[in-house]
């Protein structure tokens, strides 16, 4: 029961971020980069943070729902990409891109 509540909460967070991003992106004018920055409130760091949060929330939601729906193949497929030996690489990649994004908007 906790896992389904957690999955619904993650889906809600991802849905809110997606809705807000698409709304702001569509309201902006200019090139793709200018529209992305407008959707990120003028910050590449926010764009990257929202993207990271959406991906993480969707992965968690799918994994939780797969467990709840008794579909172990889906959960195993997602978890195969989240192996402990890869987590350090993911964290490093996110940190590097966040650093570059932050420098871009200074």
C-alpha positions in Angstrom: 0.0 0.0 0.0 2.9 2.4 0.8 4.5 1.7 -2.6 1.3 2.7 -4.5 0.9 5.9 -2.4 4.6 6.7 -3.1 4.1 6.0 -6.8 1.1 8.3 -7.0 3.0 11.0 -5.2 5.9 10.7 -7.6 3.5 10.8 -10.6 1.9 13.9 -9.2 5.3 15.7 -8.8 6.3 14.6 -12.3 2.9 15.7 -13.7 3.1 19.1 -12.1 6.7 19.7 -13.4 5.7 18.6 -16.9 2.5 20.7 -17.0 4.3 23.8 -15.7 7.3 23.3 -18.1 5.0 22.8 -21.2 2.8 25.8 -20.2 5.8 28.1 -19.9 7.5 26.7 -23.0 4.5 27.2 -25.2 3.9 30.8 -23.8 7.5 31.8 -24.6 8.7 33.1 -28.0 12.1 32.7 -29.7 14.5 29.9 -30.4 14.2 26.5 -28.8 17.0 27.5 -26.3 15.2 30.8 -25.4 12.0 28.9 -24.9 13.7 26.3 -22.7 15.3 29.0 -20.6 11.9 30.8 -20.3 10.3 27.5 -19.1 13.2 27.2 -16.6 12.5 30.7 -15.2 15.7 32.0 -17.0 18.0 29.4 -15.5 19.5 26.4 -17.3 20.0 24.9 -13.8 16.3 24.8 -13.3 15.7 23.3 -16.7 18.2 20.5 -15.8 16.8 20.0 -12.3 13.3 19.7 -13.6 14.4 17.2 -16.3 16.3 15.2 -13.7 13.3 15.2 -11.3 10.9 14.2 -14.0 13.1 11.3 -15.1 13.6 10.1 -11.5 9.9 10.5 -10.6 8.8 8.6 -13.7 11.3 5.8 -13.1 10.1 5.5 -9.5 6.5 5.6 -10.5 6.8 2.9 -13.2 8.8 0.7 -10.9 6.3 1.1 -8.0 3.3 0.6 -10.2 4.9 -2.5 -11.8 5.4 -4.0 -8.4 1.8 -3.2 -7.4 0.4 -4.6 -10.6 2.4 -7.7 -10.1 4.4 -7.2 -13.3 7.9 -8.1 -12.2 9.4 -7.8 -15.7 8.8 -4.1 -15.9 10.3 -3.4 -12.5 13.3 -5.6 -13.2 13.9 -3.8 -16.5 13.9 -0.4 -14.8 16.0 -1.7 -11.9 18.6 -3.2 -14.3 19.6 0.4 -15.2 19.8 1.4 -11.6 22.5 -1.1 -10.5 24.6 0.1 -7.6 27.8 0.1 -9.7 26.1 2.6 -12.1 24.7 4.9 -9.5 28.0 6.7 -9.0 28.2 7.3 -12.8 24.7 8.7 -12.9 25.4 11.0 -9.9 28.6 12.2 -11.5 26.8 12.9 -14.8 24.0 14.8 -13.1 26.5 16.9 -11.1 28.6 17.7 -14.1 25.6 18.8 -16.2 24.3 20.8 -13.2 27.7 22.5 -12.9 27.8 23.4 -16.6 24.2 24.6 -16.5 24.9 26.8 -13.5 28.0 28.4 -15.1 25.8 29.0 -18.3 23.3 31.1 -16.4 25.8 33.1 -14.3 
